[in-house]
Amino acid sequence: MSAVILGTGDLAMDREDYDACFAATRDVLRGAAVTFGQLETSFAERGGRLPQARHAVLARPDGAAALGRAGFDVVSFAGNHCLDWGNEAFFETLSNLAAAGVRVVGAGADIAAARRPVRLSLDDGTTVAFLAYSSILPMSYWADERRPGCAPMRAFTVYEQIEHDQPGTPARIHSYPHRADLAAMEDDIRAAKRESDLVIVSHHWGIHFVRATIADYQRDVARAAIAAGADAIFGHHAHILKGAEIIDGKPVFYSLCNFATDLRMDPAHAASKSFQEIRALAEEWEPDFDSLYNFPKAARLSMVARLEVAAGRVIRAGFLPVVIGRDAVPQFAPSGSADHEAVIDYMAAVTEEAGLNARYRSGDDMVELEAGS
């Protein structure tokens, strides 16, 4: 008998009725043995916005219970929004999620807590450990021995001038992982693997809004995580889908895009220099002031990762195609529909453009990942 583990994209509800965000997906999420997501907001009454926070929404405390009702068992709080509203809101969010029965991974009162896995047992006795890390880190958002925050997987960037005799010409961009963070992650995975059958690692990483591109450090971190014992990687942050690959038989989803993510926009923000600079990264991005989903056009296509597990191993891996409209409510795209095919076609295209090896085969219960040549 097999069990299903689901992994969704980003969660940042910002509306009166949080439950409405999951109206079309709740039954599937609740039907899984484990449902995992990435939290991109705080559920708190109190808090002061930190100066380094960028887009920051303080959601109501009852958002935590809405996630529990929607079927979420574990969420990563390792990301660039975990401390947007300061320590008070951070700890209140953790408390509200615990009260709702939702386990939190990747963040805590100190670095030891942030690196501690969440462990669950499935009905067949399979044990699963979740770990989570963030490479997208405003200053001081990462935990240390005496400071709350998230588990870091920092990276560095080097710009190489292509034409050395031509000042001001474009540069090649290289990135590489922080050696100590990489070693800590590898130690965490090895330790979790000794005590669990499966280890699933979540990474908040990558280049947001830019089609297909996978940063060098992501590939390094993915290979290191799999070599250390990870059985699957769920990627977040980019707000659009990115390609996938199979490393030593293990699936790596570089970006699961958004899931329940509300984003309003007003004319003043749309006209700002900061938005225009970010907007230029995307293929197509037209603000819609009456919409709850102000993301690039490509973000309409999303997915939920699906792992089929039995006897202590992942026996099949793939995804459920999702579409998100102007109401920001995710909907599963029925097999054979135009939306279903659009997600598969997009994934096939960005996977090939990034030079990744995953191939996609549409089946009865999911789009299955297979390793290409």
N, C-alpha and C positions, 0 to 999 in steps of 0.2 A: 504494500500500500504506500503510495507516494503522498507527499505534502507539498504545498505551494507557498513560496516566499515571494512577496511583491515588493518592489521598490519604486516609489514615486519621485517626481521632481520636486521643485521648491514649493513651500507652503508659506503663504503670507496673506491671510484673509483680512480684508478691510471693508466690511459692510455691516449692516445692522443684523442680518440673520446669517451667522456663520454656517449653520447647518445646510443652507441652500447651496453652498459651494460643492457639497458632496451628494447632491440629490440624484445625480445620474450614475454615480460610481460606488455608492455606499455598499450595496449588496455584494459587489465583487471584492471590495477591500475587506469587508467583514468575513467573507467566505474563505479567505486565505488563512493558512496556519500562522503566518507572520506578515504584517504589513509595516513597511519602513518608509520614512520620508525625511526631508531636509527642512528644518524650521528656519524661516527667514524673518521672524518678527519676535516681539516679546509679548507675553500675556501677563500684564501687570496693571495695577492702578497707580502706582507711584514710580517716579523716575525722572531724571533730568537728562536731556539729550547731550551726549558728549560732542565736543567741537569737531572731532574727526569723523563723526558719523555722516554719511552722505544721505541717500534716500532712507529715511527712518520713520516707521509707523509703530506707535505704541498701541497694540491691540488690547482689547478688554480681557480680563482674566478668564471669562467663560469660553474663550477660544480654545483653551486647553481641553475642556470637557467636550467641545465640538469635535476635536481630533479623536478623542476616545470613542465618541459615538460613531464616528465615520469608519472606525476599524483600525486605527493606527495603534500599533503595539510598541514601536520603538521610533524615536526621531533623533536625528543628529542635530546638535546645536552648535556644531563646529562650523563657523562661517563668519563672514564680515559684518553680520548684524547682531551677533550675540551680546555685545556690550554697548549697543547704540544708546541705551537709556540708563547706563551706569550699573553699578553693583546691586543697588536695591532692586531694580527691575529684573536684573539677571537672576538673583536668588528667588524672587517671587515667581518668576516664570518656571524655574525648576520645581518649586513647591506646588504650583498649580498643575503642572503636568503629572507629578507624582500622585496628587490627589485624584487625577482623572484616570490613573492606571496606565499612563503612557511613560515608558522608560526613556531616559535621555542618555545619549552617548556622545563623547567628544568634547564635553565641557564640564567644568566643575569648579569647586572652591580653590583648587590648586592643580598643579600639573599632574600629580599622581591621580587625582580624581578624573581629570580630563582624559587621561590615557587609559583609564580602567574600562574593560569591555563590559558590554551587557550580554549576559548569557541566558539563553532560553532552551527549553527542552520540548521537542515535538512529540506527537502522540506515539510514534514508533520508537522513541528513545533516542533519536538523533539529537545531538546537542549542537547549538549554533551560537557563535560569538560574533558580536558586532563591534567594530571599532570605527572611529571617525576622526578626520583631520581636516585642517583648512590651510590652503596656500594663499587665500585672499584675506589679507590681514591689515586692517588699520592699526596704527601704532598702539601698542599695549593691549590689543585684544587677545593675545595669546597668554595662556596661564603660565605661571612659574611657581617656584617653591612657596611663595608667600602672596600670590596674587591670583584671583579668579580669572577665568577666561576659557579659551578653547585649546585643543591640542594642535600645535602648529606643525605644518609641513612646508616650511618656508622655501623660497626659491630666489635665485639671483639672476639678473639680466646683464648681458654684455652686448654692446653694439659694436659691430665690426664694420669699419668703413670699407666699402667694396673697392672703390677707386682711390687709392691712397694719395694720388697726386691731384685729386679733385675735391677741394674742400666743399662741404655742404651737400655732397651727393648722398643718395640713400644708403642705408646701412643694412647689413644682415643682423638679425636678432637671434641671439643664442640665450638659452636659459639652462640652469642646472640646479639641482636640489641642494639645500642646506645639509651638510654632511652629518651634523649631530642629530638633526630632526629625522633624517632618513634612517640613521642607525637606531634611533629610538623607536621609530615605526616598525622596523624589522624586528627588534626585540619584542615589541608588543605582540606582533603577529605570531612569532614563534612561541611565545608564552601562552597565547590564547589557543594555538593549535595543539599544544600539549594537553590541554584540558577540555577541548571541544572537537567534535567531528568536523565541523565546518567553521570557517572564518570569513565573514563578509566585511569588506572595508569600504567605507564611504569617504570620498575626497571632494572637498569644495575647492575647485581649481579651475585653471584654464583661462581662455581669452573670451570675454563675454561679447556677444553679438556678431563676432566675425565668423563668417561661414567656413566650416570644415577644419580650419587650422587647429592643430594640436601642438601645444608648446613642447619644446624639447624636454623640459623637466618632467612633464606629465608622463611621457614615455618611459623615462628613467624610473620614476616612482612606481609606475604600474608594473614594470618588469621586476623591480625589487620586491614589491608587495607579493606578487605571485611566487617568486623564488623563495620568499620567506614562509609561504604556506597559505596565502589567501586563496579562497576558492571562487571569489567573484569580487568585482569592484563596481560600485555605483558612483558615478560622477555627477556633480551638481555645479551650479553657479552660472553657466554660460547663457541661460535664458533662451537658448535655441538648442535644437538637437545637434549633437556631433556624432561622428562615426563610432563604430565598435570594433573590437578585435578579440581574437582568441589567442591567449598566451599559454602554452603548455596545457591546452585543453580547458583553460579557465576563461570565463567571459569578462571583458572589460567594457563597460558602458561609459564612454567619456563624458557624456552629458545626457541627462534624462529630461532636460528642458524644464518647463514649469508644470505645476499641477494646479493647486488651488492658490493662485496668486492674483490678487486684485491690485490694479495700478491705475489710478486716475491721473489726469494731466490737465493743467489749465494753460491758457494762452501765454501767460507770463513765463511759465517754466519752459514751454515749447520754444519760446523765442530766446531763451537764455543761451549764452555762449557755451556753457558747460554741456547742456543738452545737445546743441548742434554739433559739438565735437564728438560726443558719444554716438549720436545718430549717424554720423558719417561712417562709422564702422560697419553698419548693417547694410545688407543689400537693398532693402526697401523698408522704410519706417515713416509712416505718415501719422501724426498725432490725430486722435479722435476724441474730442472733448466730451462726447456723450457716452463714451465706452468705459467699461471697468477694466479693460485689458489693453493698456497702451504699451505694447511691445512691438518689435519688428514683425512684419508679415510672416516671416518664417516661423515665429513662435506660435502660430496657430496650430502647427503640427507638433505633437508631443507623444509621449509613450509612458507606459508603466513596465519596468523590467519584471520578468517572471522567471523564477527558478523552480524547477520541479526536483524535489529532494526525496531520496529513499535510501534507507540502510546506511546513513552516514555520508552520503555523497550527492553531488548535483548530477542528476542523470540527464536533464535537458535544460537548456537556457534559451530565453528569447524575450519577446516583449508583446504587449498589448497596445496597438495603435490608439492614440487619443487625439481628439481635436478640441480646440478651445476657441469659442466665439467671443463676440463683443461683451457678453455677460460674464466672461471669465469663469464660467462653469465648465470643467472638463467633462467630456463625453467620450465613451469608448466608441470607436469607429467600427461598425459591423463588417465582418468579413465579406469581401466582394464589393464593398461600397467604394465610391470614388475617393472618399477620405481615407479609407483603409489603404488603398493603393498609393495614395499620395504620400503617406507616411513611409511606406516601404520604398517608394521611388526616391524620396528625399534621402533616406538613410543609405540607400545603395550609392547615391551620387556622392554624398559627403564622405562616406567611407572610402570610396575609390580615390577621391581628390586628396584625402589625407594619407593615402598609401597604406591603409589598414587592411587586414585580411578577412574580416567577417563577410559572410554572405548570408542572404536572408531567404528563408523558405516559408511560405504561408501555409499553416496547418489549421486543424480544426479548433485548437484551443489557444494558439498564439502564433506569432511569427518567430520561427526558430532560427537561432544563430548557428552557423556552420563555418568552419575554417576553410577559407579558399586557398588557392595555390599561391 
